[in-house]
């Protein structure tokens, strides 16, 4: 209501701006941010922090709308519930414009309790006459009195809201409503318009825009919140961070594509699984298969803490945490390359695989000789040699391309833009690297096609004695190279095929127009 003269400027481009309601510019807005609430190992401290944060928000509201009434000092400033009740009483008695309440990250501090196994504190907050339940009861009463017109709550999980149900049973969770899905991220059209505005303002070349668009797509797109959603979505928060870095660095494509906001604490996984053994099994399954089966009938808009940590619900728990998304009606998968890289880091941590020590010499040598076969041999010796015995017989093509990708991004991201499973007109390439502008490898690209054989099938086919890669792999990598060259004509593209024989050895084929060279390396 304080900004009614700016309605068109603020909302004209939105759905509500194009279809205004009679309630336009008629409400006062009170905003809370619960991410600021501090979590300590006793409920009294949490309550003091909550009351302090909430009371500050109420004070901001009182000042912003002082022209409507003197809201005065709350009867008990140490109680956010009392302070809010006092404000709503003034609104009711003065017949003032109704209040629109926005609560951001409502479950931030309760989720911290869940991940650290402080269940007693969590239950104390969400049951009985806790200060949190009392706060939501005050809001509910305000809705009943007509002084609270609307409440909009954001958070990561519906768990806390479900456990608060009896205190706030008037809410409706809209996250899974088909007509609101596109609120949860950027559509492709929105990203295209965003880039058009940036590149129009900066005057940067279209060739750079094409590479930025591709980089955004493989790292941040892919969220399909329902199997039949019209299109996949981008993570809007991380897109903004990426594009901000692009502007700050004056058109240099960011080398760091993972923001801490995107990482789900591995403690969430440990909390879900209940033990390191089950956590390892879950991460291992995702690393090898790239997804999990899901019972769509279990997808509900709300569920409590007990259900959240039940094993049959693990796939959907990861879905709510933003780690998995719908691949189809029957399975969930990683939404994009960034999440896949994060899970590779989880795998390394859980399996105690060293990725920070012992690799610098091989990458330093690569920068001198540009020898991809030798680099893959170093990965095989240093990384694959650490694979635990229980995973040894399970490794597959997906595992090798993903872990080699993660290791290369760790050490060479200032020289290359790496990607795996990239969609082209002719199909999906396994592994790609494109040299960054200004680096040693500018205008160079590398394609690697992976083929995996079990020890038994490799012996039967005689893979160990091959002098040429399989014809199917050659056809595929050549087609992907042609697609990539059409997209980026300036690139010089080298092509390779890797054949892995179980986890025992590999064949690495360097390809040119007339011949093949190969390297064979056994497990150390």
Secondary structure, 3 states (H helix, E strand, C coil): CCCHHHHHHHHCCCHHHHCCCCCCCCCEEEEEEHHHCCCCCCHHHHHHHHHHHHHHHHHHHHHHCCCCCCCCCCCCCCCHHHHHHHHHHHHHHCCCCCEEEEEECCCHHHHHHHHCCCHHHHHHHHCCCCHHHHHHHHHHHHHHHCCEEEEEECCCCCHHHHHCHHHCCCCCCCCCCHHHHHHHCECHHHHHHHHHHHHHHHCCCHHHHHHHHHHHHHHHCCECCCCCCCCCEECHHHHHHHHHHHHHCCCCCCCCCCCCCCCCCHHHHHHHHCCHHHHHHHHHHHHHHCEEECCHHHCCCCCCHHHHCCHHHHHHHHHHCCCCEECCCCEEECCCHHHHHHHHHHHHHHCCCCCCCCCHHHHHHHHHHCCHHHHHHHHHHHCHHHCCHHHHCCCCHHHHHHHHHHHHHHHHCCCEEEEEEEEECCEEEEEEEEECCCCCCCCEEEEEEEEEECHHHHHHHCHHHCCCCCHHHHHHHHHHHHHHHHHCCCCEEEEEEEEEECCCEEEEEEECCCCEEEEEEECC
